[in-house]
Amino acid sequence: MVNHNKDHLNEIFHALADSTRREMLHMMAQKERTVSELAEPFDMSLAAISKHIKVLERANLVDRSVNGRIHTCRLNTESLTQATEWLRFYEKFWSNRFELLENELLKAKNKEH
């Protein structure tokens, strides 16, 4: 299994657990966004949006740059890649289990006929 820092993976999955943050990542996947642009579709304060962005930054999912008063956020895919690698390990496990189950079900079906 790919061995990543478990605390960092915890931060990644914590950040991804929230639908607002997932939507923000989706928006940034299309192009970099200002904090105001990220806040626009949500019914919450800029302070609340900023807290969401900080969670994404701690997970290294977002890079933020500051130019005067404009904060621009862009997606950092490195952490998403780490999470995907971790999940792929378990995908192989479950795929194998489903194949075994399918074989057993086919055996049982053939015995019935």
Secondary structure, 3 states (H helix, E strand, C coil): CCCCCHHHHHHHHHHHCCHHHHHHHHHHHHCCEEHHHHHCCCCCCHHHHHHHHHHHHHCCCEEEEEECCEEEEEECHHHHHHHHHHHHHHHHHHHHHHHHHHHHHHHHHHHHC
